[in-house]
Structures are given as C-alpha cells and as structure tokens.
Amino acid sequence: MTIWIPELQQRRGPRYLAIAEALQADIAAGRLAPGSRLPTHRALAYRLGVTVGTVSRAYLEAERRGLIDGQVGRGTFVRARGLSTAFAIPLETGGAIDLSLNRPVVEPAVPELAATLAQLSRRNDLAPFLAYQSELGLPSHREAGAAWLARLGVEATPERIVITCGAQHGLFAALGATCRAGDTVLVEALTYPAVKMMASQLSLQLQAIAMDEAGLLPEALEAAARKGRGRVLFTMPTLHNPTTATLSEARRHAVIEIARRFDLLLIEDDIYGFLLATPQQPLVNLAPERSFHVTSISKSMAAGLRLGYVVAPAEMVGRVGAVVRSSSWMAPPLTCEIASQWINDQTSDRLVRARREQARTRQEIAARKLAGHRIDTHPESFHLWLHLPEPWRWSDFVAAAQSRGVLVTPPDLFVTGRATAPHAVRLCLSAEPSDARLEAGLTTLSELLSSPPELRLNVV
C-alpha cells in the first residue's frame, strides 16, 4: 500500500475536493504510478485529521473523474491510463454495486444500432452527414425532433427546435442564450449538479428557491421574483432530480402566472418526462413565449449518441444556435440521422417501452426491499430519494455503504451554495444490468438503515 499523503495547505474549498484534486495532481505529475494502492479510508483520515466520510467522498469524486478504482475486498488503486472503470471493476467478479449514476442499461439499443448501421451502409446519400451543417440542425432532423417531442406531449414546430449534443449541452446553450456574466439564475433548493458547474463557467449566480415534497413552492418563487433576484428560472418540474417530485397542474399554472407577472424566462429540464405513460403538461406548452424546453435521447434511447433538443421561443432560436455554434459548431449529423431514423420507424417507441418497463420493475424491487423506510419516489422513475433515520448522517451512510460495496449519490452534490445538505441520499435503480445485483445492493442498504452507525472518535 502506498503511503500517500496529499498536500492540502494551499488548497481551498471543501476538504474532500481538495483531496481529490491533490490526488489528480500527483497522478499527473507521476508521483503516483498506475496500479499504486492508496491508503485505506480510515488510515488516510487519521493522517489528515479528517473524518472517514470526508476521505470516502474524496475517493468517490476521484473515481468519478476516472482517476482510481475501488475494488471491494482489495482496496483502492490508481487507474491505468486509458483503462475504462467498467473494465477495471468487472461486474461478474464482485465489483461495486453502483446506485450512484442515473443511467439506463444500454442493452436494448445494441441490436437496434447494429441494424441501423447496416441499413446506413447500403445508402448512397451519406455525404451530408460527414459535412459541416447548420448549428440548428438539418431540417429533416429538426422535423424528426418535433415528431418525437409531440409523442411526449410537447407542442413545437421544427422551426423552434435546436439540436444539441445532449441535454446538458442544451442547458448550457439555453443559459448562454438568456444570461450574461453576473446574472442570477433561480433554481430549486436541490438542483442538477451540472447546472452548478455551468453557472461557474458562465460566471452566473444561483439563488435557491424552497421546495417541499411536491416540488418547487410557487410562493417562494414569487418572493424571490418580487425582490428582483434573477430573471431566469431553471426547473425540473417532472420527476425532479433527485427527489422525483412532479409539479401538479395547479403549481405549473402558478409558476407560469408568476413568470408572466415578473417577466421571468423559464428553462425546463424534461429529461425524465418520457418515463410517464401519461405525460404532464410541459411548461413550454403553457408559456411558449418565455419557455425553453430541454430534453435528449440519452435516457430514453442511447446516451452515447449525444443528441438533445431545445425548444426555444421563436425570437430566441438564433441565440441558442449561436451558443451551439460557439461551443460545438453543431450536433453530429450522423448520430442525428440514426436518432431520426429511430423516431421515424418507431424504434424509439420500442426503446421507451423497454425503459418504462425497467423503471416500473426496479421501483417494485425497491419498494419491497426498502419497505418501512422513508422514501420519496414515483413508480415510473429511474431513481428515488432515501431519507436517513437518526442517528445516521449522510456522510457516514455514504461511507458505510461504499465500504460494503454499494455506491450511492450524496446529497451535497445537489445543494446550492452553502446550504446544509439534508440527511438523505439518491438511489439510482437503472444502471445495474441485473435485478439480482440491484436487490443485493438494496438489501445491504436496508440492513445499514436498520442498524446504528459505528461510533468513531476522530478528535483527541
């Protein structure tokens, strides 16, 4: 085991991030060679004078960055360059059960892709897909996007659609089109972590708006708007990440009324809306003149195609396109053609049915395994929000779960600013390829919830 002690004196910010960044720097500088075994969580915590939970979060962050691999029963190792984590921890040999990433199993799309590529190989009109195209997307691809969105209950003409490299890129384009450096964006108290990163990159301020178990509180939004705090609201009104809250029709109309009264622009993240067999009325339908609707095919079809759609107010389409042009020039036409073909021949519908069925099955497993514990969820969601009973603290629970081979998403990733993170964790039910592994992971978590955390004395 490598006796590695990170240098933290010159690093600011949370300790767990400082440790992860020091680890990244030492790997880049060659001070830690690929394959080096790192100190245990407890040993490093003792040497640094921090909690075991802090080290666990640092190692989890480093693993997310692709720097290290944690192998249950063996320890934590510096990853070899170019080696995928998925291969470094083979699922069939006892790798960690990952309930931390909200990604669907990819298998349903593999045979569909093979068939589509075979069809494309026989066509003689492929040249446009290898050339530069408009930042808005080819007309045929925008038409397919409009058809796809219509099936999800979104009313949009092709002229209002901009194709992006996934929903995250779409959110970036919408923020770039509506905000200038120094502006404040209103967000739910728990929000999508990538939006926090985008706000930092674009020099934007985030203002948290209170929410309850049913989602964003309109009265809190009105209070912030009345004080002039921000002119853009970013919201996840359907299957909110991480809580799964879905705004009622009454709250949606209340949000629209407030937005019109105080001239707020709305950026609606609807990445999970396709999971609902009965679609909710999207905000863009209620207020098309001020709403940006952002979604993608990542969760519904295939994340690797990197394709998203932004529906913008007619007069703002050019601005969104300008951000796409400056950040990626365009979405890849070839992957756009694959997705468009799937939409036009109903392959997309078959994939969506498979995703919905998987979500329902996994939620049934979770309901059975976590019976008696407090959870916020939806029977058609990919994830759930698990409230921790006293005396569990979220940091200790995340560390304890990881030490037993189960990865969960810590709540502080979703918190805006310096607000206190709730004692809850997100559980993602869709990433593991087998129901059996999911059941095993949930069984481990249920056992943890039913027992008190280990008492640790970290200060002498």
Order of alpha helices (4+ residues) and beta strands (2+ residues): alpha-alpha-alpha-beta-beta-alpha-beta-alpha-alpha-beta-alpha-beta-alpha-beta-beta-beta-alpha-beta-alpha-beta-alpha-beta-beta-alpha-alpha-alpha-beta-beta-alpha-beta-beta-alpha
